[in-house]
């Protein structure tokens, strides 16, 4: 049993991870500021779901509040910190890059320094596939030195990885950085494409489609991501980076067709120009995570979408493939 401090635990991925950690009998402290990037009520509902899995301590606090974070970590003395809290999203980061830099870079530094002061031995950092940017190496490998981020969000995640390396090197904190690839599933944030598309199709509104239908994403179900995080928590290393993806990219057009099958409804498309910061492809090479973490994603896009719709619209009957 470990004493774990989890930042961003009221969010989409964090709430699923918190439930898993409690199911494994770990002691848990959750830190989340419940900000209004999306509905705080949804985050409160996520916290309520976590409480059904077991008791935990919760602190509503901004990770940039240095004094409060230092106090919580000092008093709790966690064996491990899992740092998921961040300002998320490529497009919003273009609108407010200074906020993204402050939360994602300064906030990560606060957590690392708190870990040092409390002699925390393990630090797990949530990075992103967006760090690869317009790399020419396909599929994306962790040892690619030519990555070129094209959004402030991606740049802040690279900065977070480098800060993790520095604190690991200087202070002996065993650190794992995990590059998540397009995570989806129940409790998904409302700003993400799958949830937006489901809303549009159900309500008969056109789907905003930016760029070409051939752009592709490596959609990864949240339970598979949680598997990888838990394995990383137990992985013995000084510093490592791992991709956590599905390694099966799906074109945008294919994703829309899959949602149509699941809902039993046709989509209308509103074709729009490509957006700055968007990349044409994400594609994880997960051979390193397979070997070191025994990571093996099991959930297909369609299976995961059916679980998402069952959570998001429980009164809506999920269609069979033959309904379209």
WOQUIJO-V422969 format. One record per backbone hydrogen bond with DSSP energy under -1.0 kcal/mol. NH is the residue of the N-H (numbers start at 1). CO is the residue of the C=O. Records with the same first field share a line. If there is no record, write none. Layout:
# WOQUIJO-V422969
NH->CO, CO
This chain:
# WOQUIJO-V422969
4->27
5->80
6->29
7->82
8->31
11->8
15->11
16->12
17->13
18->14
19->15
20->16
21->17
22->18
23->19
24->20
25->22
26->21
27->2
29->4
30->57
31->6
32->59
43->39
44->40
45->41
46->42
47->43
48->44
49->45
50->46
51->47
53->50
57->28
59->30
61->59
65->62
66->64
69->65
70->66
71->67
72->68
73->69
74->70
75->71
76->72
77->73
79->3
80->3
81->122
82->5
83->124
84->7
94->91
96->92
100->96
101->97
102->98
103->99
104->100
105->101
106->101
107->102
109->105
110->106
111->107
112->108
113->109
114->110
115->111
116->112
117->113
118->114
119->116
120->115
122->79
123->174
124->81
125->176
126->83
127->178
129->180
131->128
132->129
134->148
135->132
140->283
144->141
148->132
155->151
156->152
157->153
158->154
159->155
160->156
161->157
162->158
163->159
164->160
165->161
166->162
167->163
168->164
169->165
170->166
171->167
172->168
174->121
175->238
176->123
177->240
178->125
179->242
180->127
181->244
184->220
188->185
192->189
196->192
197->193
198->194
199->195
200->196
201->197
202->198
203->199
205->200
207->268
209->270
211->272
215->212
216->280
217->250
219->217
220->182
222->184
225->221
226->222
227->223
228->224
229->225
230->226
231->227
232->228
233->229
234->230
235->232
240->175
242->177
244->179
250->217
252->215
253->213
255->251
256->252
257->253
258->254
259->255
260->256
261->257
262->258
263->259
264->260
265->260
270->207
272->209
278->275
282->216
285->140
290->286
291->287
292->288
293->289
295->289
304->300
305->301
306->302
307->303
308->304
309->305
310->306
311->307
312->308
313->309
316->313
319->262
323->320
324->321
